């Protein structure tokens, strides 16, 4: 286990501690790896599960956890590739993306929900009475799916794709979007107008499903913006972070 400290940043007042953790999923098999960031001062603090992108728990995902920790949350990013390629951190280039899609085809709805459940239990056992979730890209899909299965305080979905379709194993046997009425958390959905993974037709379907199911939610479309803006578009990312922080703080996670 590697533990470190980093000072508070402009994103939040807390000095933080970070560590690599192992989380048991089920009764057998090796632990699932994860990255945990939390305020260095005594807690407890609200918990947040951070669902990674295709590329694994890489520097960008760890930065999200660190930022959440500076804002007063205990943030845990599980290695959702742990069954097939544990410890994977793929480059954000065409080859890394191709490998990420290969690994995505090996993720199932059942196993991913088992992983998220283990993370929620870990955070609650560590003192986080309220737990929310933040998901990026495929992690956004996972966060939306988790909101249909678990009692989460709030869920932030950033450009989560494939929700209305059955194109990936996570969205089978029925599209994840069809499970929307089971959501009890407040949902924040953030997406770019020009997102190639979540095209406008899908955006309309998702917004309609949330509205028709009566889910407490906010659906934000950023004009002229594409996929992955949290890492690529500072102005949009700043607005997104403000909205995510408000969501988590208002819900106690």
C-alpha positions as CSV (number, residue, x, y, z in Angstrom):
1,X,0.0,0.0,0.0
2,X,1.4,3.4,-1.0
3,X,0.3,6.3,1.1
4,X,1.1,9.9,0.3
5,X,0.0,13.5,1.2
6,X,-0.7,16.4,-1.0
7,X,-1.7,20.0,0.0
8,X,-5.0,21.6,-0.5
9,X,-5.5,23.2,-3.9
10,X,-7.6,25.9,-5.5
11,X,-10.3,23.3,-5.9
12,X,-10.9,22.9,-2.2
13,X,-9.6,23.7,1.3
14,X,-8.6,20.2,2.5
15,X,-5.1,18.7,2.6
16,X,-5.5,15.1,1.5
17,X,-4.1,11.6,1.9
18,X,-4.1,9.0,-0.9
19,X,-3.5,5.3,-0.9
20,X,-3.9,2.1,-2.9
21,X,-6.4,-0.2,-1.4
22,X,-7.6,-3.8,-2.0
23,X,-11.3,-4.5,-1.7
24,X,-12.7,-8.0,-1.5
25,X,-15.5,-8.7,-3.9
26,X,-17.5,-11.8,-3.0
27,X,-16.0,-14.6,-1.0
28,X,-13.2,-15.7,-3.2
29,X,-10.6,-14.4,-5.7
30,X,-7.9,-11.8,-5.2
31,X,-9.0,-8.3,-4.0
32,X,-10.0,-5.6,-6.4
33,X,-7.5,-2.8,-6.5
34,X,-8.6,0.8,-6.0
35,X,-7.3,4.3,-5.5
36,X,-8.6,6.1,-2.4
37,X,-8.2,9.9,-1.7
38,X,-9.6,11.5,1.5
39,X,-9.1,14.6,3.6
40,X,-6.1,14.3,5.9
41,X,-8.1,15.7,8.9
42,X,-10.2,13.4,11.0
43,X,-13.6,12.4,9.5
44,X,-15.9,10.8,8.8
45,X,-16.6,12.3,5.4
46,X,-19.3,11.6,2.7
47,X,-18.1,8.9,0.3
48,X,-18.0,9.0,-3.5
49,X,-17.4,6.0,-5.8
50,X,-15.6,7.2,-8.9
51,X,-16.2,5.0,-12.0
52,X,-13.3,5.1,-14.4
53,X,-13.2,5.5,-18.2
54,X,-12.1,2.7,-20.6
55,X,-8.4,3.5,-19.8
56,X,-8.4,2.3,-16.2
57,X,-7.7,4.1,-13.0
58,X,-5.2,6.4,-14.7
59,X,-3.8,9.8,-13.7
60,X,-7.0,11.6,-14.9
61,X,-9.2,9.4,-12.7
62,X,-6.9,9.8,-9.8
63,X,-7.0,13.5,-10.3
64,X,-10.8,13.4,-10.0
65,X,-10.5,11.5,-6.7
66,X,-7.9,14.0,-5.4
67,X,-10.1,17.0,-6.3
68,X,-13.1,15.4,-4.6
69,X,-10.9,14.8,-1.5
70,X,-9.9,18.5,-1.4
71,X,-13.6,19.3,-1.3
72,X,-14.2,17.1,1.7
73,X,-15.2,13.7,0.3
74,X,-13.6,10.3,0.6
75,X,-13.3,9.2,-3.0
76,X,-12.7,5.7,-4.2
77,X,-11.9,4.6,-7.8
78,X,-12.1,0.8,-8.2
79,X,-10.1,-1.0,-10.9
80,X,-13.1,-2.3,-12.9
81,X,-10.7,-4.2,-15.2
82,X,-9.5,-6.3,-12.2
83,X,-11.0,-9.6,-13.3
84,X,-9.5,-9.5,-16.8
85,X,-6.5,-7.1,-16.8
86,X,-5.8,-6.0,-13.2
87,X,-3.8,-2.8,-12.8
88,X,-4.3,-1.7,-16.4
89,X,-3.6,1.9,-17.3
90,X,-4.0,2.4,-21.0
91,X,-2.6,5.3,-23.0
92,X,-5.2,7.8,-24.3
93,X,-4.4,7.1,-27.9
94,X,-6.0,5.0,-30.6
95,X,-4.2,1.8,-29.4
96,X,-5.2,2.4,-25.8
97,X,-8.8,3.0,-26.9
98,X,-8.9,-0.2,-29.0
99,X,-7.6,-2.2,-26.0
100,X,-10.1,-0.4,-23.7
101,X,-13.0,-1.5,-26.0
102,X,-11.7,-5.1,-25.9
103,X,-11.8,-5.0,-22.1
104,X,-15.2,-3.3,-22.1
105,X,-16.7,-6.3,-24.0
106,X,-15.6,-8.5,-21.0
107,X,-17.5,-6.4,-18.4
108,X,-20.9,-7.7,-17.5
109,X,-23.7,-6.0,-15.7
110,X,-23.6,-8.5,-12.8
111,X,-19.9,-8.3,-12.1
112,X,-19.7,-4.5,-12.3
113,X,-22.6,-4.2,-9.9
114,X,-20.8,-6.6,-7.6
115,X,-17.7,-4.3,-7.8
116,X,-19.7,-1.2,-7.1
117,X,-21.5,-2.8,-4.2
118,X,-18.2,-3.8,-2.6
119,X,-17.0,-0.1,-2.9
120,X,-20.2,1.2,-1.3
121,X,-19.8,-1.2,1.6
122,X,-16.1,-0.3,1.9
123,X,-16.9,3.4,2.2
124,X,-19.7,2.9,4.6
125,X,-17.5,0.6,6.8
126,X,-14.9,3.4,6.8
127,X,-17.4,5.8,8.2
128,X,-19.2,7.4,5.2
129,X,-22.8,7.3,6.1
130,X,-23.8,8.8,2.8
131,X,-22.3,7.6,-0.5
132,X,-22.7,9.1,-4.0
133,X,-21.1,8.3,-7.3
134,X,-19.4,10.1,-10.1
135,X,-18.9,8.3,-13.5
136,X,-16.9,9.4,-16.6
137,X,-17.8,8.1,-20.1
138,X,-18.3,4.3,-19.6
139,X,-18.0,5.0,-15.9
140,X,-21.0,7.3,-16.4
141,X,-22.9,4.4,-17.8
142,X,-21.9,2.4,-14.7
143,X,-22.9,5.2,-12.4
144,X,-26.3,5.4,-14.0
145,X,-26.7,1.6,-13.8
146,X,-25.6,1.6,-10.1
147,X,-28.3,4.3,-9.4
148,X,-30.9,1.8,-10.5
149,X,-29.6,-0.9,-8.1
150,X,-28.4,0.8,-5.0
151,X,-29.4,3.4,-2.4
152,X,-27.1,6.2,-3.5
153,X,-27.4,9.8,-2.2
154,X,-26.6,11.3,-5.6
155,X,-25.1,10.4,-9.0
156,X,-23.2,12.5,-11.4
157,X,-23.0,11.1,-14.9
158,X,-20.5,12.8,-17.2
159,X,-21.0,11.8,-20.9
160,X,-22.1,8.3,-20.1
161,X,-22.7,6.4,-23.4
162,X,-24.7,3.4,-24.7
163,X,-27.6,3.9,-22.2
164,X,-30.5,3.5,-24.7
165,X,-28.9,0.6,-26.6
166,X,-27.8,-3.0,-26.1
167,X,-24.5,-2.5,-27.9
168,X,-22.3,-3.4,-24.9
169,X,-22.7,-6.2,-22.3
170,X,-23.3,-3.6,-19.5
171,X,-26.6,-2.7,-21.2
172,X,-28.0,-6.2,-21.6
173,X,-30.3,-8.0,-21.6
174,X,-32.4,-4.8,-21.6
175,X,-31.0,-1.3,-22.2
176,X,-29.8,0.3,-19.0
177,X,-32.0,3.3,-19.7
178,X,-35.1,1.2,-19.4
179,X,-34.2,0.7,-15.7
180,X,-34.6,4.4,-15.0
181,X,-37.8,4.2,-12.9
182,X,-35.8,2.3,-10.2
183,X,-33.5,5.3,-9.5
184,X,-33.9,6.9,-6.1
185,X,-30.8,9.2,-6.1
186,X,-30.7,12.7,-7.4
187,X,-29.1,12.6,-10.9
188,X,-26.9,15.1,-12.6
189,X,-26.3,14.3,-16.3
190,X,-23.6,16.4,-18.1
191,X,-22.9,16.0,-21.8
192,X,-21.6,18.0,-24.7
193,X,-23.8,19.0,-27.6
194,X,-21.4,17.4,-30.1
195,X,-20.6,14.2,-28.1
196,X,-20.0,11.4,-30.6
197,X,-20.6,8.7,-27.9
198,X,-23.8,10.3,-26.7
199,X,-25.3,11.7,-29.8
200,X,-28.2,14.2,-29.7
201,X,-30.8,11.5,-30.3
202,X,-29.6,9.6,-27.3
203,X,-29.4,12.8,-25.2
204,X,-33.1,13.4,-25.9
205,X,-34.0,9.8,-25.0
206,X,-32.1,10.0,-21.7
207,X,-33.6,13.3,-20.8
208,X,-37.1,12.1,-21.6
209,X,-36.6,8.9,-19.6
210,X,-35.5,10.8,-16.5
211,X,-38.4,13.3,-16.9
212,X,-41.1,10.7,-17.5
213,X,-39.9,8.5,-14.5
214,X,-40.2,11.6,-12.3
215,X,-36.5,11.3,-11.2
216,X,-35.1,14.3,-9.3
217,X,-32.5,15.4,-11.9
218,X,-30.6,18.1,-13.8
219,X,-29.7,17.5,-17.4
220,X,-27.1,19.9,-18.9
221,X,-26.0,20.0,-22.5
222,X,-22.9,22.2,-23.2
223,X,-23.2,23.9,-26.6
224,X,-20.4,23.2,-29.1
225,X,-18.7,20.7,-26.8
226,X,-17.6,17.2,-27.5
227,X,-16.8,14.1,-25.4
228,X,-14.4,14.0,-22.5
229,X,-14.6,17.7,-21.7
230,X,-13.5,17.3,-18.1
231,X,-10.0,16.6,-19.3
232,X,-10.0,18.7,-22.5
233,X,-12.1,21.9,-22.0
234,X,-11.1,24.0,-19.0
235,X,-14.1,26.3,-19.1
236,X,-16.6,23.6,-19.4
237,X,-14.8,21.5,-16.8
238,X,-15.0,24.4,-14.4
239,X,-18.7,24.7,-14.7
240,X,-19.1,20.9,-14.5
241,X,-17.0,20.7,-11.3
242,X,-19.2,23.4,-9.7
243,X,-22.3,21.5,-10.5
244,X,-20.8,18.2,-9.3
245,X,-19.7,19.7,-6.0
246,X,-23.1,21.3,-5.4
247,X,-24.9,18.0,-6.1
248,X,-22.7,16.0,-3.8
249,X,-22.6,18.6,-1.0
250,X,-26.4,19.2,-1.1
251,X,-27.0,15.4,-0.9
252,X,-24.3,14.8,1.7
253,X,-22.6,12.8,-1.0
